[in-house]
Amino acid sequence: MAVGDGWKPLEAFWPAQRLVRDRHQLVRKISECYTAAHPNDKKPNPSDLKAWRESVYELATTLDNRGLGQVQMFIEYLADGRMNHIDVVLAGQHPSGRLSYAVIELKQWGSIARSTVTKPAGLCAACRAPGNSTLCQRCARDLVYASFSGYEKHVKHPAVQVSKNLDDLRRHHSMFDDRYVNLVGAAYLHNLMHPDYQWISQVSPRPGIPTFTARQPGDLEKFLTTNFSSASGAKAAQELLGRRRSSNLLTDETAAIVNGHTRFSLVEHQLRAIKAIADAAAGVGAEGAKKVFVIEGRPGTGKSLVALTALGEALQAGRSAAFVSGGVASRDTFKRAAKGHQKVFRPLVQIADKFGPDGLDLIVCDEAHRLSERPMTGSFSMRSTGPSSVEVVVTRARVPVFFIDGDQRLFAEEVWSPERLKSELWSLGVEIVPINLDRVLRTVGSSTYDTWVSRLTAGEPTTWHPDGATDPEPFELYYADSAAEMESFLQSRDPAGTSARMSAGMCWSWTDDTGTFPDVSPDPNWARPWNAGDNHSTQGIPKRRFWATDPGGFGQIGCVHTAQGLEYEWGGVIMGPDLTWEDGAWVAHREHVLSKASRIEDDSELARALCRAYGVLMTRSIRGLVLYSVDPATRKLFADLGVRKL
């Protein structure tokens, strides 16, 4: 069942062995947990109680009989009010020794029928239309017809529900960003015994998610013993509870992070960076030259998360600190979200003017690759003399920290490559502390997608093929044949449009700053406005620097300036006529380049810059991405690479 934000976490879990032994006592405890979590303290209904007494008991007995009695069973699991209740989450140890989890959808159905157009209840509008005689592919595949106890309606195939629950579990727990954590799902219809109903286990609307019935006890046991060992599930249960996140969008958690209460789980080199920065700020090992941290990482490796966390730790320790960035949109978005600490988010020119040498304990400089050579005094004018941007950060902070990704430099004035940054630091006589963030976390932990984008934008595309059923690719990638198809798909994934965004290459004129005039027109019958400017007053439309995160941003098309450094759950990227795939290479078409990249004189360098810009847009989304190119040959490239068509 879907729930609202009023629900509290529901934590009712025990080893399978105890659920077998103390069934009736624990059903009462589950009921108490349910009532305590309910926004109105409502008690469970009789069907819920029956499911816990019978369905949960059946699964617990199967586990116990196979020597898996120490696997922990979470009943009606709910991490927060924005996810679905999950019938059962199993938590234990995989036979290989790694953590292992399984989402189990339990059904008490004793009969079931195939979907049919003659019984319209629950079908989509097209299938219910008068005179229609055939089911659409989605209704035929994803629905079954339930008819029992006065209930007659098409409902989702249990495997579809499992798929949604797996997605919810990944969304709300950072541990599943680590693809070495085993996560699987299945449906179990323990009352479905009659031979006439066994077809349901042969329909697989979501590959890799099996449906077991009462006639398949051996298959269910094999599934369980393949994914769990007899070892205790206590550690897995503790990890599940301890690594929740209320949202996997960084901007939603900025205030908590800066106030020292991050709900993101830092990993590996992220932890190393945070500890090293904290030690330096505390004066640990202060002998020798000033230490300057240079933290490199590709999109989605957590640079901004580390920057905000280091900032928060310094502030909580009573130190003076500032956050600067080469990206205005990301800096101001974080500033607005950082309740109570907004003054620490500053333009670099303010740091240059208001602070003397070592005037701050810590300066974190996010998106250093986007800094101009000297601190900016306006949108396009820069100081022609005086210290460089890098020198300002280094001299004003006792502990300076730079976060940089050389592949995200897009325009001529973005001069700080990792190599040039380090050269400047050496000339300043400081000690460089290099740290590399090498794990991609944004795209549901998908290193596969990160590699695919890197190869694509480098002009060496590789085939896209989601991994096998035992290790499915978590990131969803599609291409569309039109911008309208892209938009429709994204609306289906995020009906409210709160965290789905469409962006495009800058090859359409920006004639209007109100966010209402349809400047972006990739197709004859489809056009949308660019993101609005920062000085408009159009009600309901965010200012450009908040386009990526404000409600209302879905109606406009973002560009690399408004997307870079930020993220959203679902993305669509429109590739214009400025960059096309021809004869095995990316070709830039200068006449269609309307951005500052047009100042690049060399055609091959221009093509590389455009590829980097599109690479930035392709790495903003967390859950999935839709690509659309106005060029048929480029769309054919996507198809040839195995990208699924909408």
Residue pairs with C-beta under 8 A, 6 or more apart in sequence:
1 84
1 85
2 84
3 78
3 81
3 82
3 83
3 84
3 85
4 39
4 81
5 80
5 81
5 82
6 39
6 40
6 81
7 37
7 38
7 39
7 78
7 80
7 81
8 36
8 37
8 39
8 81
9 37
9 78
9 79
9 80
9 244
10 33
10 34
10 37
10 76
10 77
10 78
10 85
11 33
11 74
11 77
11 241
12 29
12 30
12 33
12 34
12 74
12 75
12 76
13 72
13 73
13 74
13 75
13 77
13 91
13 237
14 26
14 72
14 73
15 69
15 70
15 71
15 72
15 73
15 233
16 59
16 60
16 63
16 64
16 68
16 69
16 70
16 71
16 72
16 73
17 60
17 64
17 69
17 70
18 26
19 26
19 56
19 57
19 60
19 73
20 57
20 60
20 61
20 64
20 69
23 53
23 57
23 60
24 53
27 49
27 52
27 53
30 44
30 52
30 75
30 76
31 43
31 44
31 49
31 52
33 76
34 43
34 44
34 48
34 76
35 41
35 42
35 43
35 44
37 78
39 81
48 76
50 108
51 87
51 106
51 108
52 75
54 108
54 190
55 87
55 106
55 107
55 108
55 188
55 190
56 73
56 75
56 87
56 88
56 106
58 106
58 188
58 190
59 73
59 88
59 104
59 106
59 188
59 190
60 73
62 217
62 220
62 221
62 224
63 69
63 71
63 73
63 90
63 224
63 228
65 221
66 221
66 224
66 225
67 230
68 92
68 224
68 225
68 228
68 229
68 230
69 230
70 92
70 230
70 231
70 232
70 233
70 234
71 90
71 91
71 92
71 228
71 233
72 90
72 91
72 92
72 233
72 234
72 236
72 237
73 88
73 89
73 90
73 91
74 86
74 88
74 89
74 90
74 91
74 237
74 240
75 87
75 88
76 85
76 86
76 87
77 85
77 86
77 88
77 89
78 84
78 85
78 86
79 168
79 169
79 172
79 173
79 244
80 172
80 244
80 246
82 172
83 168
83 169
83 171
83 172
84 164
84 165
84 168
86 103
86 105
86 165
86 168
86 169
87 104
87 105
87 106
88 103
88 104
88 106
89 101
89 102
89 103
89 104
89 169
89 240
90 100
90 101
90 102
90 104
90 224
90 228
90 233
91 99
91 100
91 101
91 233
91 236
91 237
91 239
91 240
92 100
92 101
92 228
92 229
92 231
92 232
92 233
92 236
93 99
93 100
93 228
93 229
93 231
93 232
93 233
93 235
93 236
94 100
94 182
94 227
94 228
94 229
95 225
95 226
95 228
95 229
98 180
98 181
98 182
99 175
99 181
99 182
99 235
99 236
99 239
100 181
100 182
100 183
100 184
100 227
100 228
100 236
101 169
101 181
101 182
101 183
101 184
101 236
101 240
102 183
102 184
102 185
102 186
102 224
102 227
102 228
103 162
103 165
103 166
103 169
103 183
103 184
103 185
103 186
104 162
104 185
104 186
104 187
104 188
105 158
105 159
105 161
105 162
105 165
105 185
105 186
105 187
105 188
106 187
106 188
106 190
107 158
107 187
107 188
107 189
107 190
107 191
107 192
108 189
108 190
108 191
109 146
109 148
109 189
109 191
109 192
110 148
110 191
110 192
110 193
110 194
111 147
111 148
111 192
111 194
111 197
112 144
112 145
112 146
112 189
112 192
112 197
112 200
113 144
113 145
113 146
113 147
114 144
114 145
114 199
115 123
115 135
115 139
115 140
115 143
115 144
115 145
115 154
116 135
116 145
117 123
117 127
117 132
117 133
117 134
117 135
119 145
119 152
119 154
120 127
120 128
121 152
121 153
121 154
122 143
122 145
122 153
122 154
122 155
123 135
123 139
123 143
123 154
124 136
124 138
124 139
126 132
126 136
127 135
127 136
127 139
139 154
141 157
141 203
141 205
142 156
142 157
142 160
142 205
143 154
143 155
143 156
143 157
144 154
144 155
144 156
144 157
144 200
144 203
145 152
145 153
145 154
145 155
146 152
146 153
146 154
146 155
157 200
157 203
157 205
157 211
158 187
158 189
158 200
158 211
159 187
159 203
159 204
159 205
159 206
159 209
159 210
159 211
160 205
160 206
161 187
162 185
162 186
162 187
162 206
162 209
163 185
163 205
163 206
163 209
165 185
166 183
166 185
166 209
167 623
169 176
169 183
170 176
170 177
170 183
170 444
170 474
171 248
171 623
172 244
172 245
172 246
172 248
173 240
173 243
173 244
173 245
174 243
174 244
174 245
174 248
174 264
174 265
174 441
175 181
175 239
175 240
175 243
175 265
176 183
176 444
176 445
176 474
177 265
177 267
177 441
177 444
177 445
178 267
178 445
179 445
179 446
179 447
179 471
179 474
182 227
184 208
184 223
184 227
185 209
186 209
186 210
186 211
186 212
186 220
186 223
187 209
187 210
187 211
187 212
188 211
188 212
188 220
189 200
189 211
189 212
189 213
189 214
190 213
190 214
191 214
192 198
192 200
192 213
192 214
192 215
193 213
193 214
193 215
195 215
197 213
198 213
198 215
200 211
200 213
201 210
201 211
201 212
201 213
201 216
203 211
204 210
204 211
207 469
207 472
208 469
208 470
208 472
210 219
210 223
212 219
212 220
212 223
243 265
244 263
245 253
245 263
245 264
245 265
246 252
246 253
246 263
247 253
248 569
248 622
249 499
249 549
249 567
249 568
249 569
249 622
250 257
250 264
250 304
250 305
250 308
250 567
251 333
251 334
251 337
251 549
251 566
251 567
252 337
253 262
253 263
253 264
254 308
254 334
254 337
254 338
255 337
255 338
255 339
255 340
256 262
256 263
257 264
257 305
257 308
257 309
257 312
258 308
258 311
258 312
258 315
258 338
258 340
258 341
258 344
259 312
259 315
259 316
259 339
259 340
259 341
260 312
260 313
260 315
260 316
262 305
262 309
262 312
264 305
264 309
266 274
266 302
266 305
266 306
266 309
267 439
267 441
268 438
268 439
269 435
269 436
269 437
269 438
269 439
270 302
270 305
270 306
270 309
270 437
272 435
273 293
273 295
273 306
273 310
273 435
273 437
274 306
274 309
274 310
274 313
276 293
276 433
276 435
277 293
277 310
277 313
277 314
277 362
277 399
277 401
278 310
278 313
278 314
278 317
279 285
280 286
280 291
280 293
280 399
281 313
281 314
281 317
281 319
281 361
281 362
281 398
281 399
282 317
288 431
289 429
289 430
289 431
290 394
290 398
290 400
290 430
290 431
291 399
291 430
291 431
291 433
292 394
292 400
292 401
292 402
292 425
292 430
292 431
292 432
292 433
293 399
293 400
293 401
293 402
293 433
293 435
294 402
294 404
294 418
294 421
294 422
294 425
294 432
294 433
294 434
294 435
295 303
295 306
295 401
295 402
295 403
295 404
295 434
295 435
295 436
295 437
296 403
296 404
296 405
296 406
296 418
296 434
296 435
296 436
296 437
297 303
297 403
297 405
297 436
297 437
297 438
298 405
298 407
298 437
298 440
298 450
298 454
298 619
299 405
299 408
299 440
299 442
299 450
299 615
299 616
299 619
299 620
300 440
300 441
300 442
300 443
300 450
300 567
300 619
301 437
301 438
301 439
301 440
301 441
301 442
302 437
302 439
302 441
302 442
303 366
303 367
303 403
303 405
303 437
304 330
304 334
304 366
304 403
304 565
306 403
306 437
307 323
307 364
307 366
307 401
307 403
308 323
308 334
308 364
310 362
310 364
310 401
311 321
311 323
311 344
311 362
311 364
314 321
314 361
314 362
315 321
315 341
315 344
319 361
319 362
320 359
320 360
320 361
320 362
321 344
321 360
321 361
321 362
321 363
321 364
322 344
322 345
322 346
322 351
322 360
322 362
322 363
322 364
322 397
323 331
323 334
323 335
323 344
323 345
323 346
323 363
323 364
323 366
324 331
324 346
324 347
324 348
324 351
324 363
324 364
324 365
324 366
324 393
325 331
325 365
325 366
325 367
325 370
325 565
326 365
326 366
326 367
326 368
326 369
326 370
326 371
326 372
326 414
326 416
327 366
327 367
327 370
327 564
327 565
328 545
329 544
329 545
329 546
329 547
329 548
329 561
329 562
329 563
329 564
329 565
329 566
330 366
330 367
330 564
330 565
330 566
331 345
331 347
331 366
332 345
332 545
332 546
333 545
333 546
333 548
333 549
333 566
334 345
335 342
335 345
336 342
336 546
338 344
338 345
347 375
347 376
348 365
348 371
348 375
348 376
348 389
348 392
348 393
349 375
349 376
349 377
351 360
351 363
351 375
351 392
351 393
351 396
352 375
352 386
352 387
352 392
352 396
355 396
356 396
357 395
357 396
358 395
358 396
358 397
358 398
359 396
359 397
360 396
360 397
360 398
361 397
361 398
361 399
362 397
362 398
362 399
362 400
362 401
363 393
363 396
363 397
363 399
363 400
363 401
364 401
364 403
365 371
365 393
365 400
365 401
365 402
365 403
366 403
366 565
367 403
367 404
367 408
367 564
367 565
368 390
368 402
368 403
368 404
368 416
368 421
369 404
369 405
369 406
369 408
369 409
369 414
369 416
369 417
369 418
370 408
370 409
370 410
370 414
370 564
370 565
371 389
371 390
371 414
371 415
371 416
372 382
372 389
372 413
372 414
372 415
373 382
373 388
373 389
373 413
373 415
374 382
374 383
374 384
374 385
374 386
374 387
374 388
374 389
375 382
375 383
375 386
375 389
375 392
376 382
377 383
382 413
387 395
388 424
389 416
390 402
390 416
390 421
390 424
390 425
390 428
391 424
391 428
393 400
393 402
394 400
394 425
394 428
394 430
395 428
402 421
404 416
404 418
404 421
406 417
406 418
406 419
407 454
407 612
407 615
408 564
408 612
408 615
408 616
409 416
409 417
409 612
410 560
410 597
410 609
410 612
410 613
410 616
411 595
411 596
411 597
411 599
411 609
412 596
412 599
412 600
413 596
416 424
422 432
425 432
426 432
439 445
439 447
440 446
440 447
440 449
440 450
442 567
442 619
442 622
443 449
443 450
443 474
443 475
443 619
443 621
443 622
444 474
444 475
444 622
444 623
445 474
446 473
446 474
446 475
448 466
448 467
448 473
448 475
449 473
449 475
449 477
450 619
451 462
452 462
452 464
452 477
453 615
453 618
453 619
454 615
455 461
455 462
456 462
456 615
456 618
456 641
457 611
457 612
457 614
457 615
457 618
458 611
459 585
459 586
459 611
461 637
461 641
462 641
463 641
463 642
464 477
464 641
464 642
464 643
465 642
466 472
466 473
467 473
475 623
475 624
475 625
476 623
476 624
476 625
477 624
477 625
477 627
477 643
477 644
478 489
478 624
478 625
478 626
478 627
478 643
478 644
478 645
478 646
479 626
479 627
479 628
479 629
479 635
479 638
479 639
479 643
479 644
479 645
479 646
480 486
480 489
480 572
480 626
480 627
480 628
480 645
480 646
481 628
481 635
481 645
481 646
482 523
482 526
482 628
483 502
483 522
483 523
483 526
483 528
483 574
483 628
484 523
484 525
484 526
485 628
485 646
486 502
486 572
486 574
486 626
486 628
486 646
487 502
487 526
487 528
487 572
489 572
489 626
489 646
490 500
490 502
490 554
490 570
490 571
490 572
490 626
491 497
491 500
491 554
493 500
493 569
493 570
493 623
493 624
494 500
494 554
494 569
494 570
496 551
497 551
497 552
497 553
497 554
497 555
498 551
498 554
499 568
499 569
499 570
500 554
500 568
500 569
500 570
500 571
500 572
501 547
501 548
501 553
501 554
501 558
501 563
501 568
501 570
501 571
501 572
501 620
501 621
502 528
502 554
502 557
502 558
502 571
502 572
502 573
502 574
503 557
503 558
503 559
503 560
503 562
503 563
503 571
503 572
503 573
503 574
503 617
503 620
504 520
504 522
504 557
504 558
504 559
504 573
504 574
504 575
504 576
504 617
505 559
505 574
505 575
505 576
505 578
505 579
505 610
505 613
505 614
505 617
506 559
506 560
506 578
506 593
506 594
506 595
506 597
506 613
507 576
507 577
507 578
507 592
507 593
507 594
508 519
508 520
508 521
508 522
508 530
508 576
508 594
509 519
509 594
510 519
510 530
510 594
511 517
511 519
512 519
512 529
512 530
513 532
513 533
513 535
513 536
514 529
514 532
514 533
514 536
514 538
514 541
515 529
515 530
515 531
515 532
515 533
515 536
515 538
515 541
515 542
515 555
515 556
516 529
516 532
516 538
516 541
517 529
518 527
518 528
518 529
519 527
519 529
519 530
520 527
520 528
520 529
520 530
520 557
520 574
521 527
522 574
522 576
522 628
522 630
523 630
528 555
528 556
528 557
529 555
529 556
529 557
530 556
530 557
530 559
531 542
531 544
531 547
531 553
531 556
531 557
531 558
531 559
531 562
532 538
532 541
532 542
532 543
532 544
532 547
532 556
533 543
533 544
534 543
534 544
534 545
535 543
536 543
540 552
541 552
541 555
541 556
542 549
542 550
542 551
542 552
542 553
543 550
544 561
544 562
545 562
546 553
547 553
547 556
547 558
547 562
547 563
548 558
548 562
548 563
548 566
548 567
548 568
548 620
549 566
549 568
557 574
559 595
560 595
560 613
560 616
560 617
563 616
563 617
563 620
564 616
564 620
566 620
567 620
567 621
567 622
568 620
568 621
568 622
569 621
569 622
569 623
570 621
570 622
570 623
570 624
570 625
571 617
571 618
571 620
571 621
571 624
571 625
571 626
572 625
572 626
572 627
572 628
573 614
573 617
573 618
573 625
573 626
573 627
573 628
574 628
574 629
574 630
575 614
575 627
575 628
575 629
575 630
575 631
575 634
576 592
576 630
577 589
577 592
577 630
577 631
578 588
578 589
578 592
578 593
578 610
579 586
579 587
579 588
579 589
579 607
579 610
579 611
579 614
580 586
580 587
580 589
580 629
580 631
580 633
580 634
581 587
581 631
581 633
581 634
581 637
582 633
586 607
586 610
586 611
587 607
588 603
588 606
588 607
588 610
590 598
590 603
590 606
593 606
593 610
595 613
597 606
597 609
597 610
597 613
598 606
600 606
600 609
618 625
618 627
626 646
627 638
627 643
628 635
629 635
629 638
639 645
